[in-house]
């Protein structure tokens, strides 16, 4: 008997909690309704009657709180009584009729109505002061008990017979309360949109462009607010007309609304609405899941990823893939390919690189198979192009660089063909720019800077074009593209050509960081760092040092790789200024940061070589040998992984030559000769560029000396 009572308790506590929360929502509704009162007797009367109707619902809900919250029940009844007095005052206002209706807005009548409005506000404030605390306490007191009892309730529920949305076990008012809760949320959303508080600083960018996560993958445009208001209105209509009981329509409408919300940057609201859609779909598709349920799960995982809740996102993405896998047409189902690509993105975010690549491979294969059957379908072509670009990133993370370059090349060529079609020229511009950027980044990573410059420049041109349409959305993309152009030109030793690019990027990020420092300070710091690099190229080392100090003051504490790069540049400036002790200190800081950062072997090798040089300049040759030797070994390992990386080969040549010099100073001729030969051997494989020829000549001179 005691057990039965315990199992029945959740329903009672849920009722108490829901009633308390409903009161908060309804009183807020009263306040918002009051703000809509117009200076027209009929409208005013109708609004007061609407308030009383809301308070009837509040009073009914308060009945659930007895005997624990008698004070709250009495407060609501007192408020109703006071507002009845206001209604009577409205009815007593004498309104001229017929030809005298023009006198309606006379001062005495206006004053009477304003007095009524003030009185109503005072009554609401009096109610709120004493009652909100009671409501919050009720919620707090019951939540802990509810958690325990819900666990028992879940254990009691039979997995073989999941509770449907409208089952008899559900409390009679729960469907109504869910509907009212959602309507309250939608009402608040529409108010937010009408007050032009739509856009957030963080732009949501789906992993791929499709009608699941975004209709066109285009970010917020000027008419986005109107479209979202229309989506809210449609959802409200379904809920008001059919209620939650029309589960399929409600779930579908809520899911579409969550996508519209995410597209305008309202991530929190999108996630909450999406969770309702998933719950409703789960109830009506418990035994035979449908593709609509998979779509809802797919979108929900996107929304969770926007909050960096990647582990939860992986779970929802897996469920979506499992549902598609159970459908009879799974082999040629484009939704399954999208779900797999989404799962790959989620797995990649939690560091499961191999699993992510496997999911990405399957998504690409399915998409190719479908496209062979419908070879001229623009949506399928765009899907495949995006899957290839995403897979290129995942291949690169596992060091399959040549395969990654093939995918990235195919992706941007597919987008280029889509953009060449007249009716699609605007639809895929942003995706085309993204794919060019991925291709350029991969070429840069392989040290192929000359080839990387063309797609990097093309991407910037596209971002400039889009930025003229909507600077709030595309300016950050443009600035990031400009930073990448700088990096490519830096690899080509042509920094002076990047001055205008970096100036534009710095201007954009300075403005954005002023508006949203938490979001853009990191990229502002990156643009400052690159500006310092240009000053260094002009031998303006003191000015560069000041900018580097500003850069370090802006970086996030988590960004160790970036900070290491800044310390390396400090080393260069300080060495040029012959401040060798401080230069060694900067190198040690860089090494410490690199050791904390996975995947920073290249930077670590360079920092160890710099420390060795600083110690040598301080006449500490013996101490310089260890970091120099470690640098050579790291560069050799990196070159073994990527034999065609010219940049790594250059650094290996320089590090080997330096180590040979250090050994010579101690008379250790065999070791000096060994590393001098290594320097010449690797230098012989460099290209015919003048800088590389000079490097080879220096290596040969060292060998002759030995």
N, C-alpha and C positions, 0 to 999 in steps of 0.2 A: 504493500500500500504506500509506504514511504517512497519507494522507487517510482511508482506511478505518479505520485505528487510531484516528485522532482522532475520527471519527464514532462509534465504538463506546465511546469513553471515558465519555460521560455516564451510560450505564447502570451502569458500574462505580462511578463517583463517587456517583451517586444511591444505589446500594446501600450504600456506606460511610456516607454521611450518614444515610440512613434507619436503618441499624443503630445508629448512635451515638444518634440521637434516640430510637429505640425503647428503648434501654437506660435512658435517663433516665426515660422514661415507666414502664417496667416496675419499675425500682427504687423509684420513687415508689409504684407499686401495691403493692409488697412492704411498704413502710412503712404504707400505709393498711390493708392486710389485717391487719397485726400489731395495729393498734389495735382490731380487732374481736374479738380473742381473748377468749373468755369462760372463767370458772373452771369448766370442765366438761371432763373428760378427753377425751371423744369429740370435742367441738368443738375443743378445743385441738389435738388430733392432726390433725384435718381441716384446720385452718388452716395448720399447719406444712407439711402435704403440699401444700396449695394454693400456699404460698410456694415450695416446691421445684419445683412445676410451672411457676410463673412464671420461676424461675431457669433451668429447662431451656431456655425460649424465649430468655432473655438469653444463655445460653451458645451457643445456635445462632446468634444474631445476631452474637455476637462472632467467630465463625468467619470472617465476612466481613471482619474487620479485619486478619487476618493478611496479610503479616508486619509491617505498619506498627505495629500496636498490640498486640504480644505481651504487654506488661505488663498491659494491660486484660483480655485473655483469661485470663491467669494469676490475676488478682485475682478474677475471677468464679468460676473453679474453686475457688479457696481459700475463697471465701464459701460455695459449695455444700457443700464438705467440712465446714466449721464447722457449718452448719445441719443436716447429717446427724447430727452428734453431738447436737444439740438434739432431733432427732426420736427418737433412741434413748433419751434421757433421759425423754421423754414416755411412751414405750412401757414404761419401767421403773417408772413410778409404779403402786403397788399400790392398786387401787380396791376397797373392800369391795363385796360384791354382796348381792342379796336384801334382807333386812330391815335389813342394816347400811348400806344406801346413804345413810342420813341422816348418816353420819359423813364423807361425801365432802368436806364443807367444813371439815374439821378443820384446825387451824393448820399442822401439818407439811406436808400436801398443798398447801395454799394457798401456803406459803412456797416449796416446790419449784417450783411453776408460775411464781411471781413471779420466782424466780431464772432460770428458763429464758427468760422474757420479757426480763429485763434483759440476759441473755447475747446473745440474738438482736439486741437493739437495739445492743449494743456492736459486734457483728460488722458490722451494716449501717453504723454510723458509721465504723468502720475502713475499710470498702470505699469509702464516699463520699469520705473525705478525699483519698485518692490518685487516685481514678478519675474524679471529675467534671471535674477539670482536663484530664485526657487526652481525655475525650469532647468537651469544649468546643473543645480545640485541634484535634481531628480535624475538627470541623465548620468551624471558622475556616479551617484550612489548605486545605480543599477547595472552599469556597464560591466564591472568585474564579475558580478553574479551571472550576467548574461553569457559571458565568454565560457564559463564553466558548464553552464547548462546546455548551451548550444553544442558543445562537444558530445554530451550525452545524447542529444537529439540526433546528431549526425550518425552516431554509432547505432542508434535504433533504426534509422532509415534503411530500407532494403535497397541495395544497388540494383537488384533485378527489376524494381518497380519505382523508377524515379518519379518524384512528385511533379505533376504537370503544373502549368502556370495557373490553371483554374481548378485544381483538385479540391476535394472536400476538406482536406486537412488545412487548407489555407484559411486564415481568419477572414471573415466576410468583408471587412473594410480595407484589407491590404491592397487589393487591386485599385480601389479608389484612392488610397493614400499614395500609392506609387504614381498614379496618374497625376494627382495634385502636386506631388513633389516635382515631377518632371515639368509640369506646366509652370511651376514656380521658377525652376531653373531657366526655362525658355523665356519667361517674361523678363528675368534679370538680364539674360543675354541680349534680348532685343533692346533693352534700355541702354546697355553698354554700347551697342552698335550705334544707336541713335545719338549718343553723346560723343561720337567720333573717338572712342577709346578702343579701337579695334586692334590696331597693329601693335605687336610687341617687337622689341629690338631683335629678338632671335628669330630668324627666318626658317621656317620648316621646309626642309628639302627632302622629298621622298627618295628612296633608293632607286626607284625606277618610275618611268612615266606610264601610268596605266589608269584605267577607269576604276580600279580598286582604291588606290591610295590617293590619286589625284587625276582629274579628268584629262588634263593636258600637261601636268608637271609645271605649269607656269605659275610663278609666285603671285603675290597679291597685286592685282591691277585695280584701276580706278573704280570699276563696277563690282568689285568683290563683295563689298558691304551689302549692296542691294541684292546680290545673289544669295548671300547668307541669310539676310532677312526673309527672303522668299522661302528658303529651306526651313527656317524656324516657323514661319507662318503655316507652311504645309504640314509640318510635324504637329504643331498645335491643333490644327484642324482634325487630323487623324485621331489624336488623343481625346479631344473634346467630343468628337462625333461618335467614335467607336470604342474609345477607352483602351486600356491595356488588354482587354479581353480579345480584341482583334490583334492577336499576338504577331502574326506574320507581317502585317502591314506596319505595325508599330516598330517592330525590330528593324525592318528594312529602312523605314524613314529615319529612325535614330542613327542607323549606320551611315546613311548618306549625309546626315547632318554632321556627324563626327568628322567626316572627311572635309566637309566645307569649313568647319571650325579650324581644323588643323591647317588648311591651306591659307588661312589668314592669321596664323600664328597663335591662336587661342588653344594652346596645347593642353592646359589643365582641364578646360571645359570639354575639349574633344575626348580626352581620356575618360572622363566621368560618363559622358553620354555613350561612348563606345562600350563601356563596361555594362551598361544597362542592355544595350543591344545584344551583347554576347550572352548575358543571363537569359534573356527572353528566347533567343535562338536555341540555347541549350535546353530549355524546357520543352520547346515544341519539336526539337529534332533529336531527342534523347535516344530513341531507338534506331532511327534511320537518318543520320546526319545528311544535310544537303549542301550543295555548293554555296548557298547563301550563308550558311553557318560558317563555312570555311572563309568566305570573304570577310565576315565580321571578325573572326579571329585574326585573320591576316591584318586587317586595319588596326585592330586593338594592339597588336604587337608593334606596329609602327608608332603608335601613340606612346606606348611604354618606352620605346627606344628614345623618343624625344626627351623623356625625363631621365635618360641614362639608366633606366631600370632594365638592364640588358638580360639578366638571368630570367626575369619574369617574361620578357619579350621572347626569349628562346622557347619557353614552354608553350606560349600561345602560337608561335610560328610552327612548332612541331605538330600541334593539334590540327592546324590548318592543312599541313602536308598530309597528315594521316587521313583526314577526311577525303581529300582529293584522291588519295591512293585507293580508297575504298569504293570510289565511283566506277561505274562500268566503262566509262569512256576516258579513263585516266591517262591512257597512253598518249592521246592527242588532245589533251585538255590544256588550253593556254593558261587557265587559272592555276594549274598545278605547277607549271614552269615558273610563274610569278611567285607562287608560295615558296618554291624551292630557293629561288634567288633571294627572297626575303629572309628565309631561314639561314641562308649562307651569310647574309649581312649580320644577322643577330649572333651567329656562332663566331664570326670574325671579331665582333665587338667584345666577346668574352675570352678571346685568345685561343679558340679551338680552330686553328688554321687549317689542319688537314680535313676535318669534318666540313668546314666551310667550303673548301675547294671541291670536295666530293659533291656537295649539294649544288654548287655552282656548275660543275660539269654536267650534272643531270639536267639542270635548267636549260643550259645551252643546247644540249642534245635534243631535248623535247621541242624546244623552239625551232631548231633547224628542221626537224621532222615535220612539224606543222607547216612551216613556211614552204617546204617542198610541195605540199598539197595546195597551198594558197599563196603562190609565189609573189603576187602583186599586192598583197594586203599591207597597207602602210602601218597599221597598228602592230602587226606581227613583226614587221621589219624593225620598227622602233624598239619593240621588246627585245629582239635578238641583239640589236646594237647595244642596248643598255646592259644586257646580261654579259656580253663580251667585255665591255669596259669594266664592269664589276669583277669579272673573273680575272682580268689582267692585273688588277690590284692584288687579288688573293694569290695569284701565281707569283707575283713579285715578292710578296711577303714570305714565300717559301723558297725564294731564290731561283725560280724557274724563269729567268729573265727573258730569254729568247722567245719562249712561248707567250709570255706576257706581252712582249712587243708585237707579236703577230696578232693577238686578240685586240690590242689597242689600235693597231693600224686598221684592221678590218672594221672595227667599231666606228672610228671617225669617218672612214670612207662611206659607210652605210648612211650615217647621218648627213654627210655632204650631199649624197644623192637624194635623200628625202627633202633637204632644204632647197634643192634645185627645182623641185616641182613647185609650180607657181602657187597652188592652193595650200601648200604646206610650208612655204618659205618662212613664215613667222612662228609656226607651231613648234618646231624643233630647234630653234636657234640656240636656246639655253643649253639643251642637251648636247648639241654639236660642239659648243664652246667647252663644255665639261669634258667631252671625249678627247678633244684636242689637247686639253691641259693634261689629262692622264697620259696621253702619248708622249707629250713633251717631257713630262716628269720622268718617264721611264727611260727615254733617250738620254736625259741629263744624268740619271743615275748610272748609266753605262759609260759616262764620259763622252758621249757623242753630242757635244754642245752645239756644233755647227748645224747639225740636223735638227736639234731640239728647238733652235731659235725660230724657225719658220712656223710650226704649230703654236708656239707660245705667243708669237706676235699676232697670229690669226685669231687666237682665243681672246686676246686683249681687244682687238678691233671689234669683235662680236659683243664683248661686254660693254664697250663704249656705246655701241649702237643701242643696246638694251637699256643702258643707264640713262640715255636721253628720254626714254619712255617712262621709266620708273626708277629714279635715282635712289629712293629709300631702300629698294630691294636689291638693285644691281650694283650700286656703288661698292659695297664690300667685296663682291665678286671681282669687280674691275680692279680694285686695289690689290687683291691677292694675286691676280694675274700679272699686274705690274711688278710685284715683288718677285714673281717667278722669272719674268723676263730679265730682271736684274741678276738673278742667280745664274741664268744661262750666259749672259754677257760677262759675268764674273769668271765663269769657267773658261771663257774665250779671252780673258785678260783685256776686256774692252769696257772697263767700268765707266769711262768718261761718256760713252754713248748712253749710259743708263741714267744720267743725271735728271733728265726731264721726267722719266718714268718714276724714279724714286721720289721726286718732288711731288708728283701728283698723288702717289700712294700715301706719302706722309701727310699731305693735306687732308685726304679723306679719312685716314685713321685717327688723326688728331681730333677731327670733328666728331667722329663716332665715339672715340674714347671719352670725350667730354660729356657726351650724352649718356653713355652706358659703359663706365670704366670696367665693370666686372666682366663684360663680354669682349670688349675690344682693346683693353690695355695690352694684352699679349701681342696682338698684331701691330699696335702702335709701337711697341718696343722693337718688334722686328723691323719696322720701317726706319726707326731711329738707328738701329744697328747697321742697316745697309747704307744709310746716309754717312755714318761714321766710316764705313769701308771706302766710300768715294773720297772722303777727306784723307784717309790713309793713302789712297792711290795718288793723291796730290801732295803727299808728304806733309800734310797739315796735322801732325801727330798730336799736338797739345789739344787742338779742337776736337779731334777724334776721341781722345781719352775722356774728355768731358761728356761727349755724347754716349760713350760706352758706359760711363758711370750712371747716366740717366736711364739707359737701357736696363741695367741691372736692377735699378730701383723700381722699375715697372713690372718686371717679369713675375709670373706666378711661382710660388715656392716649388710647385711640382715639376716645373719645366727645366729639368736638369740638363738635357741635351743642348737646349738653346743657350743656357747660361754658360755651359762649357765652351761653346763657340765664341761667345763674347769675351770670356777670359783669354782664349787663344789670341784674339785680336788685341787685347790689352798687352799680352806678351810682346806682340810685334811692335806696337807703338813704344813700349818701354825699352825694348832692345834698341830701336832706332835712336832713342833719346839717351842710350847708354846707361840706363838705370837697371843694371843686370840683376841686382838682388830682388827688386820688385817684379822684374820679368819672371824670375824663377818662382816667386810666390804666385803669380798669375797662372803659371803652368801647373803648379801643384794643385791649385783650386780646380783647374780644368780636369786634371786627372781624377781627382776625388769625385767630381760630378759624373764623369764618364763611367767610372766604376759602379755608380749607382743606377746607370741607365742601360737596360738590355739593348743589344743591337748597336752599340756605340763604338765598336772596335776601330773603325776608321778614324774617328775623332780621337780615341784613346791613343792610337799609334802616333798621330800627329802631335798630340800633347806631350807624349813621352820624348819624342824627338826634340821638341822645343825645350823641354826641361834640360835635356842633355846639353843643348847648345848654350843655355843660360848658365849652367854649371861650368861649362868649359870657359865661357867668357869671364867667369869669376875665378879662373885658375884652379878649378876643382875638377881636373881632368879625370882622376880616378873615379870620383863619384858620378861622372858623366857617362861612364861606360855602360853601367847597368840599364839606365833608361834608354840609351841609344840601341843597345842590343835587343831589348824588349820591343822597341819600335820596329826594328828590322824584321823580327819574327812575325809580328802582327801584320805588317805590310805583305810579307810573303804568303801568309795564310789567306789574306784578302784577295791577293792576285791569283792564287790557286782556285778560288771560288769564281772569280770573274776575270779570266785571262785577257780579255780585250778592254779592260778598264784602264785607259791611258793615264788618268789622273793618279790612280794607285801606283801604277808602274813608275811614274815620275817621282813620286814620294819615296818609293823603295830605292830608286837610284840615289836620291839625295841622302836618305838615311844610311845607306851602305857606305857611301863616300865619307860621310861624317864619322861613322864608326871606324873606318879604316884610318882616318886621321888621328882619332883618339888612341888607337892601338900603336900607331907609329910614334907618338910622343913618348910612349913608355918602352920603346924599343922592341915591341912584340911584333916583329916583321911578318911572321907566318900568318898571324890573324889579320894583320893589316893588309897583306897581299890577298888573302881570301876574300875580304869584303870589297877590296878594290876591283877584283875580277868580277864579283857579283854585280857591282855597280856598272861596269862596262857591258857585261852580258845583257842586263836588263835595258840599259840605255840604247843598245844596238837595235832593240825592237821598238823603239819610239819612232814617231813619224818624222817627216822631213821639215817640220816647222822650225823656224829659226831658234825659238826658245829651247826646243828639244835637242837641236844640233849643238847648242852651247852647253847644254847639260851633259851630253855625251862627251864633248871635248874635255870638260872638267873631269869627268870620270876617267878618261884616258890619261890625263895629266897626273892624276892621283896614282894610277897604276904604274906609270913610268917612274914616279918618285919612289914607289915601294921597291 
